[in-house]
Amino acid sequence: MKVFNTLSRQKEEFVPLQEGKVSMYVCGPTVYNLIHIGNARPMIVFDTARRYMEHKGYAVNYVSNFTDVDDKIIKKANEEGVDPSVISERYIAECRKDMKALNVKEATTHPKATEEIDGMIEMIQTLIDKGHAYVAEDGTVYYKTRSFKEYGKLSHKNLDDLRSGGRALLVSGEDQKQDPLDFVLWKPKKEGEPYWESPWCEGRPGWHIECSVMSKKYLGEEIDIHAGGEDLIFPHHENEIAQSEAANGKEFAKYWLHNGFLNIDNKKMSKSAGNFFTVRDISEKYDLQVLRFFMLSAHYRSPLNFSADLMEAAKNGLDRIVTSVSNLNFLMEKAADVPMTGEEQQLFKEAEMYITKFDEAMDDDFNTADAVSAIFELVKFANTNVNERSGKAFIQAVKEEIVMLSDICGLIVEKKAEILDRQIEALIQERQEARKAKNFARADEIRDTLAAQGIILEDTREGVKWKRA
């Protein structure tokens, strides 16, 4: 398996620090509002990477944080006249709902910044003691950026060309910095803001320090994979490296993975442009499995353009897989319970080639676009080679392959099909009863309802059969 390492800017063979185990940290959202579809992309793609590594037999310790103390959270809390924790807990709960709907697996640990303050204070003190940080007159603690000789190695930026900024939180007394590139580790409290006691002043941590501390606590001083959106490469991940490696004296993360940007109709997503969508917005029009499928339709490092047409294409693509699994289940119910024939065994070997294609795609830096193509080829194989004459063992084996590969991608193709099947079967039964009772108006109404959902009924001597158009 090879992954593209942002640190080296090339694909490298993936070799974990501990055989059979993977430690993985993915930066999570700041919880001041519902998550948007840009937040959803790293959640989906790195969840898929995790699923594939687990499929390959790795035990994955997956940590993803919630930033629950931040200027935006405080601003919203002040607007509503509530404690900031009310805002953060509300949106952590909403985020979990969206993640569940997207079929993103629960992290091994979901730490919150406010519950890790002691660890942050401890690491900041270590950095001060080692000469990598200093305390200003007002109690602000700054990281001494030039003290870390490898600063810029992730973003490949020249230190002398850089200027402070990005997401580093500005505080009063910026003129206290020894160097414009130094960034905040701890800041004094302000009126109406939450604060904690520290050796330097009553205040709260800067943004960057939390991930360094949480990663160390839950995964160790050295980890296999650190991941997130490419917007985090600088300054956030660059600053994490500087903090962690200066404090611990060890390489922080072996592999750095970053997903590409998400655009809306080829434009940057923004509220001012009127093209800002939350995951919840999308859920009003589509099953969120469609959004997940859409996100996996491109390589995670590529820019991805979101549009109504592309979402419709994703819906149709996912429906093809769901329909195939549903039809296989239908055929299996009627099939003879016999072992595979010689011909079926030969055909099944051909089907297994698509698993190899899937694995090759995922081994190549988690290329989900090609992996999904392999699933489609398997679906086409099933639609062509499985029929009413096929034995149950053969049908089940083909179906299980489609479901297995879909599950690695986090796509719930069988459960969705089963729910639809139960609804369809119930309506067909009701239609039969209506016809027996000579209630032909109701029988026709049910047929029309099913037809509107793309379900075609066929009255045969063996009973009513149905298929998706």
Salt bridges, closest charged atoms under 4 A:
ASP47 OD2 - ARG51 NE 2.87
ASP47 OD2 - ARG292 NH2 2.62
GLU54 OE2 - ARG50 NE 3.29
GLU54 OE1 - LYS105 NZ 2.63
ASP70 OD1 - ARG167 NH2 3.20
ASP71 OD1 - ARG204 NH2 2.44
GLU79 OE2 - LYS75 NZ 2.72
GLU80 OE1 - ARG90 NH2 2.72
GLU89 OE2 - LYS112 NZ 3.07
GLU94 OE2 - LYS97 NZ 3.43
GLU94 OE1 - ARG280 NH2 2.82
ASP98 OD1 - ARG280 NE 2.79
GLU106 OE2 - ARG96 NH1 2.85
GLU115 OE2 - LYS112 NZ 3.95
GLU116 OE1 - LYS217 NZ 3.12
GLU150 OE1 - LYS153 NZ 3.55
ASP160 OD1 - ARG146 NH1 3.03
GLU174 OE1 - LYS177 NZ 3.28
ASP179 OD2 - ARG146 NE 2.58
GLU193 OE1 - ARG204 NE 3.25
GLU202 OE1 - LYS189 NZ 2.66
GLU221 OE2 - LYS216 NZ 3.94
GLU221 OE1 - LYS250 NZ 2.91
GLU240 OE1 - HIS226 NE2 2.73
GLU240 OE2 - HIS236 NE2 3.07
GLU240 OE2 - HIS237 NE2 3.77
GLU245 OE1 - LYS153 NZ 2.89
ASP319 OD2 - LYS315 NZ 3.18
ASP363 OD1 - LYS56 NZ 3.09
ASP364 OD1 - LYS11 NZ 2.60
ASP365 OD2 - HIS299 NE2 3.43
ASP365 OD2 - ARG301 NE 2.76
GLU377 OE2 - LYS357 NZ 2.81
ASP407 OD1 - ARG51 NH1 3.87
GLU414 OE2 - LYS399 NZ 2.56
ASP421 OD1 - ARG468 NH2 3.50
GLU430 OE2 - ARG442 NH2 2.77
GLU445 OE1 - ARG442 NH1 3.41
GLU458 OE2 - LYS467 NZ 3.67
ASP459 OD1 - ARG431 NH1 3.60
ASP459 OD1 - ARG435 NH1 3.37
ASP459 OD2 - ARG447 NH2 3.24
